[in-house]
């Protein structure tokens, strides 16, 4: 839990840092201003002096998470820059498993959120049309957030030994009824190096490659209609 502070030393930044730590430890389902105040060592009303509402706190938390994600590099090929950005985003979301459902749902996004979206869109536009950019952002973000949420729900965060042992234990009694599920589970047990997270970069590369090929396939048709 955050260290106890005093009213005099409480700031908006400390409120948000405490809120993020509380969410990291306990999730958002049980997140309350009262619990945050207790973690910070202040009265609940003191928090509202620095951040006006719970919704504003959540907006600020999301903005801080976006701040942690590396912006796409501007001096490399867009595919390299986007790949690096999404790997960074997954790493950050692994640290904050409560965040994925909230990242795109806020109606009053902060400056870091807007800057980040603008930078990612600019990166896509270095190699894609505006229509393809819209497809790319929707598909890649859906993949990122969905993967991060599933990863957070798996035993041990998707570590090979824990997820495979859980799968085999569950499937042992159904080996004849569900042979392919049992086959996958037992293969994972044999491969101690298996990590669910290894599929992220594999899938990411497939999507980026597919976007690149689709963009180039569309160029001749577009130029012919001009």
Secondary structure, DSSP 8 states (H G I E B T S, - for coil): ------GGG--HHHHHHHHHHHHHHH-STT--HHHHHHHHTS-HHHHHHHS--HHHHHHHHHHHHHHHS----SSS-HHHHHHHHHHHHHHHHHH-TTSGGGTTT-SS--HHHHHHHHHHHHHHHTTS-HHHHHHHHHHHHHHHHHHHHHHHHSGGGGBHHHHHHHHHHHHGGGTTTSHHHHHHHHHHHH-TT-BTTHHHHHHHHHHHHHHHHHHHHHHHHHHHT-
